[in-house]
Amino acid sequence: MKIFKKIYITTKYLPENGQAKQKFNLKLPNNSMSSYLPDQIPQHILLQIFTYLDSTDLLRLAGVCKYLRDLIFTSPQIWRTIRLKLSCSQYPLCNKSALWYAKLFGIHFRKLRIDCDHVCEHIFCKTMAVCLRNFLLSLRQTTLTSLVVKFGQITHASVAVVFRLVEILTRILTRCRDLQHFGMPWALWTVQDGSKVLDTLWSTSRGSLKSLRLEGYFVPPKDGRRPAEFDRVTTGILSLTHLTKLCIDYCVLNDAFVNSLSRANTKIKMLMLFDVDFNGALTIISKNAWLNLTQACSEMKVSFITNGSPERIIAKLEPVLNVHTIRIYVDVSANRNAPKIGEVLRHITTNFSRSLVKFEMTVDVDDRITTSLVHLVRHCQHLVHVKIKAKFPNPKIKETILKLIQNRRRQIYLRKYPNTANKRARTSKANGPGSSPAVAIERMS
């Protein structure tokens, strides 16, 4: 069934010679230009198309004609899901546009994501907290179901700005009684300020919250000791009855929390553990605690992200976990007696060959890991995504791994669609240009 009988064609990028114009005019039907007005298309179809556009494209489309402008500016469903960007640069034009969106369409926001872009020179940024404060102040009478603020890094802001920011966030969370997704990854709150925001979240969204992202939420303790305020955080997480996805730092956990989480009514399907290496004691969750949680949440998939030393990675990658994704940034210390990177790869191959799907690694040392890496890719049955950045003595390792991954992807695709008649077509589709890259290996100089 054909829905559209007319096609809109722009002449913006056509050459200016007469031959091209004449050829173009021959393809146009002999109808009046009034038949090309957008009001001939049903509004529900236009609104469905507009939901796939971002905020910048919507504003450009609003400048086409008065009909589209009124339709875009007066349709709340277009602005329910929005993604905005804040920057701490000297002349951030995106901040002005974000404030404009918040003031004009903030009442219609339901799913809001804010990406904070930091300038490379700003290692200790003090401006981003001010940008967040100004933006959140513009959100008035907003009832959100999803709020994610990524890379806030507000730990170096002044005390007055942080205090005001906590006050605004608690006010917004108080209005959002049906919040389902909340996340502030890499916000780097102090324990006292971050706990105030989470206390409000526990009290208002206890029965509706499904996804919680707290990786990098707190400043990691420098001495390696777990603060007592983390018990308030874990107690609040245990009160969430509909939680299915949890992203949290490893330093926040302890055996008591993991055991309590296994006894709670929550059924976690995705657990992301972030381990940041710092100078201090090495806290490790016991095997029995992880085993209890795995038995209670049989469908739970675990992602492990760390930037520690090889011995730290081996100690925290517990074999009883159903690890789905591993992303490691290996920090080789001056201790020559420490385990090598090859031992880490062999540990992963031995314990997670049946569950590992995605593997990423960055290492800046030549540890002769070629054999161990190829062995890992060959023996992990479901591994289809590999990204490595290291010093390889053999430059042909990428071709070897790429061939293994492509063959595995082809086999998975054939098992998924066994009744397809044309095998050649489905094989080309599995390795076609639309598929995501299987291997990304960068050889460090």
C-alpha positions in Angstrom: 0.0 0.0 0.0 1.4 3.3 -1.1 1.1 6.1 1.4 3.0 8.9 -0.3 2.2 9.7 -3.9 4.4 12.8 -4.2 8.2 13.2 -3.6 9.9 16.4 -2.4 13.0 17.2 -4.3 15.5 19.9 -3.4 17.6 21.8 -5.9 20.2 23.1 -3.4 23.1 21.0 -4.6 22.3 21.0 -8.3 24.8 22.7 -10.7 23.8 26.0 -12.1 24.2 25.2 -15.8 21.1 25.1 -18.0 21.5 21.5 -19.1 21.1 20.2 -15.5 18.1 22.4 -14.9 16.4 21.2 -18.1 17.0 17.6 -17.2 15.7 18.1 -13.7 12.5 19.8 -15.0 11.7 16.9 -17.3 11.3 14.7 -14.2 8.8 16.9 -12.5 5.1 16.1 -12.9 2.8 18.6 -14.6 1.0 19.5 -11.3 0.7 22.8 -9.6 3.0 23.5 -6.7 0.0 23.6 -4.3 -0.1 19.8 -4.5 3.3 19.7 -2.8 2.1 21.4 0.4 2.9 19.5 3.6 -0.7 19.9 4.8 -1.7 17.2 2.3 0.0 14.6 4.5 -1.9 13.4 7.6 -0.7 15.0 10.8 -0.2 11.7 12.6 2.2 10.5 9.9 4.2 13.8 10.1 4.4 13.6 13.9 5.6 10.0 13.7 8.4 11.1 11.3 9.3 14.0 13.5 9.9 11.8 16.5 13.0 10.4 14.7 14.6 13.8 14.3 16.8 15.6 16.8 16.2 19.0 18.1 18.4 20.8 15.6 16.7 19.2 12.6 13.3 20.1 14.1 14.1 23.7 14.3 15.4 23.8 10.7 12.2 22.1 9.6 10.1 24.6 11.5 11.6 27.3 9.2 10.1 25.8 6.1 6.6 27.1 6.4 4.1 28.3 8.9 2.1 25.0 8.9 5.2 23.0 9.9 6.2 25.6 12.5 2.8 25.5 14.2 2.7 21.7 14.1 6.2 21.3 15.6 5.8 24.0 18.3 2.4 22.9 19.4 2.9 19.1 19.5 4.0 17.8 22.9 4.8 14.3 21.7 7.7 15.5 19.6 9.6 16.8 22.6 9.0 13.9 25.0 12.4 12.4 24.2 15.3 14.8 23.9 19.0 14.7 24.1 20.9 18.0 24.8 24.5 18.9 25.1 26.3 21.2 27.5 29.9 22.5 27.1 32.4 24.2 29.4 34.1 26.0 26.5 34.6 29.8 26.4 31.7 30.5 24.0 29.3 27.6 24.3 26.5 28.2 21.8 25.0 24.8 22.7 24.3 26.0 26.2 22.2 28.9 25.0 20.2 26.5 22.7 19.8 24.1 25.6 18.4 26.8 27.8 16.0 27.9 25.0 14.7 24.3 24.6 14.2 24.0 28.4 12.3 27.2 28.7 10.1 26.7 25.6 9.5 22.9 25.6 10.6 21.8 29.1 7.1 21.2 30.2 6.8 18.4 27.6 10.1 16.6 28.4 9.7 13.0 29.6 13.0 11.4 28.7 15.9 13.8 29.1 19.6 13.1 28.6 22.3 15.7 29.1 25.8 15.1 27.7 28.4 17.3 29.3 31.3 18.0 27.0 34.5 19.1 28.7 37.4 20.9 27.0 40.6 18.8 27.1 42.5 21.5 28.9 40.0 21.6 31.8 41.3 18.8 33.9 39.7 20.3 37.0 36.5 21.8 35.5 34.6 24.4 37.6 32.3 25.6 34.9 30.2 22.5 34.2 28.4 22.6 37.5 27.3 26.2 36.8 26.0 25.2 33.3 24.0 22.3 34.9 22.6 24.7 37.5 21.4 27.2 35.0 19.9 24.5 32.8 18.1 22.7 35.6 16.7 26.1 36.8 15.0 26.5 33.4 13.1 23.2 33.9 9.8 24.3 35.4 6.9 22.0 36.0 8.6 19.1 34.3 7.6 15.5 35.1 10.3 13.2 33.9 10.3 9.5 33.5 14.0 9.3 32.6 16.9 11.5 33.6 20.5 10.9 32.7 23.3 13.4 33.1 26.6 12.1 31.7 30.1 13.3 32.6 29.1 16.1 35.0 32.4 16.1 37.0 31.3 18.7 39.5 33.7 17.8 42.3 35.9 20.9 41.7 33.0 23.4 41.7 32.5 25.9 44.5 30.6 25.0 47.6 27.8 27.5 46.9 27.2 26.1 43.3 27.2 22.5 44.5 24.7 23.4 47.3 22.4 25.1 44.9 22.7 22.2 42.4 21.7 19.7 45.1 18.7 21.8 46.0 17.5 22.0 42.4 18.0 18.3 41.8 16.1 17.3 44.9 13.2 19.6 43.8 13.1 18.0 40.4 13.2 14.5 41.8 10.4 15.3 44.2 8.1 16.2 41.3 9.1 13.1 39.3 7.0 10.4 41.1 7.1 8.0 38.2 10.8 8.1 37.4 11.9 4.9 35.7 15.5 5.6 34.7 18.0 7.7 36.6 21.7 8.1 36.0 24.5 10.5 36.7 27.6 8.6 35.5 30.9 10.3 36.3 29.3 13.1 38.3 32.0 12.8 41.0 29.9 14.0 43.9 31.3 14.1 47.4 29.7 11.4 49.6 27.6 13.9 51.6 26.2 15.8 48.6 25.6 12.8 46.5 23.8 11.0 49.3 21.3 13.9 49.6 20.3 13.5 46.0 19.9 9.8 46.3 17.9 10.0 49.5 15.3 12.0 47.6 15.4 9.5 44.8 14.7 6.6 47.1 11.8 8.3 48.8 10.0 9.4 45.6 10.7 6.7 43.0 11.0 3.6 45.1 8.2 1.8 43.3 8.9 2.8 39.7 12.7 2.9 39.2 13.9 0.2 36.8 17.4 1.4 35.7 20.0 3.0 37.9 23.4 4.3 36.7 25.8 5.2 39.5 29.2 4.5 38.0 31.6 7.3 38.9 28.8 8.9 40.9 31.0 9.4 44.0 34.6 10.5 44.2 36.6 7.3 44.9 38.1 7.2 48.4 41.8 7.9 48.3 42.7 5.6 51.2 40.8 2.7 49.8 38.4 2.5 52.8 34.7 2.2 52.2 32.9 5.2 53.8 30.0 4.5 56.2 27.7 6.7 54.0 27.9 3.9 51.3 25.6 1.9 53.6 22.9 4.4 53.1 23.3 4.0 49.3 23.1 0.2 49.4 20.1 0.3 51.7 18.3 2.6 49.3 19.1 0.3 46.3 17.6 -2.6 48.3 14.4 -0.7 48.6 13.8 -0.6 44.8 11.4 -3.3 44.0 11.4 -3.0 40.2 15.1 -2.6 39.6 16.4 -4.5 36.5 19.6 -2.7 35.6 22.3 -1.5 38.0 25.5 0.2 37.1 27.7 0.8 40.1 31.3 1.2 41.3 33.0 -1.8 42.8 34.1 0.2 45.8 30.5 0.8 46.9 29.8 -2.9 47.2 30.4 -5.3 50.1 29.5 -8.8 51.0 26.5 -7.8 53.1 25.0 -5.8 50.3 25.4 -8.5 47.6 23.9 -11.1 50.0 21.0 -8.8 50.8 20.5 -8.1 47.1 20.2 -11.8 46.4 17.5 -12.1 49.1 15.5 -9.1 47.9 12.6 -9.3 45.5 14.5 -7.5 42.7 15.3 -9.4 39.6 18.4 -7.8 38.1 19.0 -8.6 34.5 22.0 -6.4 33.8 24.8 -5.6 36.3 27.7 -3.3 35.3 30.7 -3.2 37.6 33.2 -0.3 37.3 36.5 -0.7 39.1 38.8 2.3 39.4 42.3 1.6 40.6 43.4 3.9 43.5 46.1 3.7 46.1 44.6 1.8 49.0 43.3 -1.5 50.2 42.0 -4.1 47.7 38.3 -4.8 48.5 37.1 -8.1 47.0 33.6 -9.6 47.1 33.6 -13.2 48.3 32.8 -16.0 46.0 29.8 -17.2 48.1 28.2 -13.7 47.8 28.5 -13.7 44.0 27.2 -17.3 43.9 24.1 -16.4 45.9 23.4 -13.4 43.7 23.9 -15.5 40.5 21.5 -18.2 41.8 18.9 -15.6 42.8 19.1 -13.7 39.4 19.6 -16.5 36.9 19.1 -14.2 33.9 21.7 -11.6 35.1 24.4 -10.6 32.6 27.5 -8.9 34.0 29.7 -6.3 32.4 33.1 -5.6 34.0 35.1 -2.4 33.3 38.4 -1.7 35.0 41.6 0.1 34.6 43.7 -1.7 37.2 46.8 -3.8 37.3 46.8 -7.5 36.0 46.7 -9.0 39.5 43.8 -6.7 40.4 41.8 -7.8 37.3 42.4 -11.5 38.0 41.3 -11.1 41.7 38.1 -9.3 40.8 36.9 -11.3 37.8 35.1 -14.0 39.7 34.5 -17.1 37.6 31.0 -17.7 39.0 29.7 -14.6 37.3 28.0 -14.7 33.9 30.3 -12.1 32.4 28.9 -10.7 29.1 31.3 -7.8 28.5 34.9 -7.1 29.6 36.6 -3.8 29.1 40.0 -3.5 30.7 42.7 -0.8 30.7 45.8 -2.6 31.9 48.1 -0.5 34.1 51.4 -2.3 34.3 53.2 -1.3 37.5 56.9 -1.4 38.3 56.5 -4.7 40.1 58.2 -7.2 37.8 56.8 -10.2 39.8 53.2 -9.2 39.1 51.1 -11.4 36.8 51.6 -10.7 33.1 48.8 -9.6 30.7 48.9 -13.0 29.1 47.8 -14.5 32.4 44.8 -12.2 32.4 43.8 -13.3 28.9 44.2 -17.0 29.9 42.1 -16.4 33.0 39.3 -14.9 30.9 39.5 -17.7 28.4 39.4 -20.4 31.0 36.4 -19.0 33.0 34.3 -17.0 30.5 34.6 -18.8 27.2 30.8 -19.7 27.2 29.5 -16.3 28.2 31.8 -13.6 26.8 30.3 -11.6 23.9 32.3 -8.3 23.8 35.9 -7.8 24.8 37.9 -4.5 24.8 41.5 -4.0 26.0 44.0 -1.1 26.1 47.5 -1.9 27.1 50.7 0.1 26.5 53.3 -2.6 27.0 54.7 -5.4 24.7 54.0 -8.5 26.7 53.9 -10.9 23.7 50.1 -11.3 24.0 49.6 -12.4 20.4 49.2 -16.1 21.2 47.0 -15.6 24.3 44.8 -13.1 22.4 44.2 -15.4 19.4 43.6 -18.3 21.8 40.9 -16.2 23.6 39.1 -15.3 20.4 39.2 -18.8 19.1 37.9 -20.5 22.3 35.2 -18.0 23.3 32.2 -19.4 21.5 30.0 -16.3 21.5 32.6 -13.5 21.2 31.6 -11.3 18.2 33.0 -7.8 19.2 36.8 -7.3 19.8 38.6 -4.0 20.2 42.3 -4.0 21.1 44.8 -1.2 21.4 48.3 -2.5 22.2 51.8 -3.1 20.8 51.8 -6.2 18.7 55.0 -7.7 17.4 53.0 -9.4 14.6 51.2 -6.9 12.3 49.0 -9.7 10.8 47.1 -10.4 14.0 44.2 -8.2 12.9 43.6 -10.3 9.8 43.7 -13.5 11.9 41.2 -12.3 14.5 39.0 -10.7 11.9 38.7 -14.0 10.0 37.8 -15.8 13.2 35.1 -13.3 14.2 33.6 -13.1 10.7 33.3 -16.9 10.6 31.6 -16.9 14.0 29.2 -14.2 13.0 28.3 -16.1 9.9 27.6 -19.3 11.9 25.5 -17.4 14.4 23.4 -15.8 11.6 22.9 -19.1 9.9 21.7 -20.7 13.1 19.4 -17.8 13.7 17.8 -18.0 10.3 18.0 -21.7 9.3 14.9 -21.6 7.0 16.3 -19.0 4.6 16.4 -20.4 1.1 19.2 -18.4 -0.4 22.3 -19.1 1.6 24.4 -16.7 -0.4 22.1 -13.8 0.3 22.0 -14.3 4.0 25.8 -14.8 4.1 26.3 -11.4 2.4 23.8 -9.8 4.7 25.7 -11.1 7.7 28.9 -9.5 6.5 27.3 -6.6 4.6 28.1 -2.9 5.0 25.2 -2.4 7.5 26.7 -4.7 10.1 28.8 -3.3 12.9 32.6 -3.8 12.7 33.7 -7.1 14.1 37.3 -6.2 15.0 39.0 -2.9 15.8 42.7 -3.3 16.5 45.0 -0.4 16.7 48.7 -0.9 16.8 50.3 1.6 19.2 53.5 3.2 18.0 
